[in-house]
Amino acid sequence: MPLSPQAVVNIAVQAAENKRAIDVTVLEIRAVSTIADYFIICGGRTDIQVQAIVENIQKDLKEKGIIALHREGFREANWVLLDYGDVVIHVFQEEERQFYNLERLWGDARVVDVPVNA
């Protein structure tokens, strides 16, 4: 049985937190866009940390049978995008995150609280 988008969010957020992602934010965007149901936005301090966060998210979701449809930006690791269909994950280095400020861009979206150890 496939996981719900909320279950994918919970697993991805926990995986990011396990690699000490900075300022993990979940936006429910389904009411303001047809792109996806959720955006997860988080950060890392270095390219190595960003890559570790991305790899951990992919590993934990793959263990549940969920494979990314697309991954972009991994080599440079300034802004990595993971597309899981209903859930799109953005992992930034701090400077890139401040510059693009997706939270402001998607300001009409609802911020979702995800319990730690969900």
Secondary structure, DSSP 8 states (H G I E B T S, - for coil): ----HHHHHHHHHHHHHHTT-EEEEEEE-TTT-SS-SEEEEEEESSHHHHHHHHHHHHHHHHHTT---SEEESTTT-SEEEEE-SSEEEEEEEHHHHHHH-HHHHTTTSEEE---TT-
